[in-house]
Amino acid sequence: MIFRLTCKEASRLISAGMDRRLSLAERVGLRLHVGICDACTRFTSQVQFLRRALKAFPGPDERERR
Amino acid sequence: MLAAPTPLELERHRPHLLRFALLQLRDRSAAEDAVQDTLLAAIQGAAQFAGQSSVRTWLIGILKHKMIDILRKAAREQPLDGPSDDDARDLDAFFAEDGHFLQAPEQWADPERSLEERRFFETLERCLQSLPRKTASAFAMRELMGLETDEICKELGISTSNCWVMLYRARMGLRACLEQTWFLAGSAGDR
């Protein structure tokens, strides 16, 4: 079943992969799914972007950009 | 040897620190206290500032410690309410019955550029505030403070699997919110 992930399962694993080490089966299943799924490819880069955005919070200081 | 930052120099960072603290603590007086303690600690320890990072990064580092103390104390005194099971059924709303996205994530135009925009961060703040409180708190601990999930579970008094569900819920919600209110709202291109 892990080898035929739905987007729902895949997105959950993509998120989990940012918080814990995925098992080999999970990683393989995810790679197979994301490889053929545009939606989950975008989802992956978007949650990674979220991480960078929170790292950069609260963002640029306008007064420093004179 | 680098000159230690003066109190006046440190004070300039107060508004920035306050926004950071408010995002996690959601309580103005608690946030103001944390920032005040941070600036006092920084003034006392200014000689230790190694100059390896920017003054702001150094201050944020001190502030994070103060905030973790506050969160710990708050968790002991009054645990956050909210569902404590690892039920993710509310997330079904994002998916069709066959497990496909009901609304597939769109391509975001040049997200890195948004990181240079103050308004983007204001949108991000609003999106975080729209999440359930406990979910937002777990997410901020993970991504804003950089805590590991086992620490977050401990602070929030929840199971590890519940923690993963909450972080997943936060990412799903934030992603959708940013897409609707920033990337597809024309805000990202309006510059």
Interface residues (C-beta under 8 A of the other chain):
Chain A: T6 C7 K8 E9 S11 R12 S15 A16 M18 D19 R20 D38 A39 R42 F43 Q46 V47 F49 L50 R51 R52 A53 L54 K55 A56 F57 P58 G59 P60 D61 E62
Chain B: H16 R19 F20 L23 A88 L91 D92 F94 F95 D98 G99 H100 F101 A104 P105 E106 Q107 W108 P111 E112 S114 L115 E116 E117 R118 F120 F121 L124 E125 A140 R142 E143 L144 T149 C163 W164 L167 Y168 R171 M172 L174 R175 L178 E179
